[in-house]
Amino acid sequence: MDHVARALAYVGGTVLIAIAAMTVISTIGRAFVGLQVGLGPVPGDFELVEAGTAVAVFAFMSWCHLNQGHVTVDIVADKMPVWANRGLVLIGNLLVLAVAFVIAWRLWMGLGEQVTWFSQPVRDMLGFGYKPFTNNTTYILGMPFWYSYALSFVGAFFFTVISVFTVWRATNDLLGR
């Protein structure tokens, strides 16, 4: 689990570095627009930033949750007994699992609305529903939306798997195993 979450976090970091570099290059390129030197902003830079940010966020979620990096409010919890704190951790992990599952499920369904190449029996087997009439693409680059959905789903799927693990871990802590 740790290796997969760490690898996804590295991928997310690499994507963020690429987004930052592209943003800098595009911003510098905007300064050359009127000079007729053949340089300019990166076409579709905001589309790439949107897609890359979605992928990066879902890539980080597994690592963050596995290492208990989410924000917690400890004002009341610090005054409670250990068993009550462990119970609160279990409840929190159950809530995160529910949210992770809903996110992964909706990304899967959204992916089904974006891909057009599967036959109807395959779409039914995958739970994708009816085939969409058109390919949705970004305005400038013409990049299909399903790229972002598919890559984000991978992160959301592993976030759900890690959330199941953290519920198991919190249950064992509560039971003293």
Secondary structure, 3 states (H helix, E strand, C coil): CHHHHHHHHHHHHHHHHHHHHHHHHHHHHHCCHHHCCCCCCCCCHHHHHHHHHHHHHHHHHHHHHHCCCCCCCCCCHHHCCHHHHHHHHHHHHHHHHHHHHHHHHHHHHHHHHHCCCCCHHHHHHHCCCCCCCCCCECCCCCCECHHHHHHHHHHHHHHHHHHHHHHHHHHHHHHCC
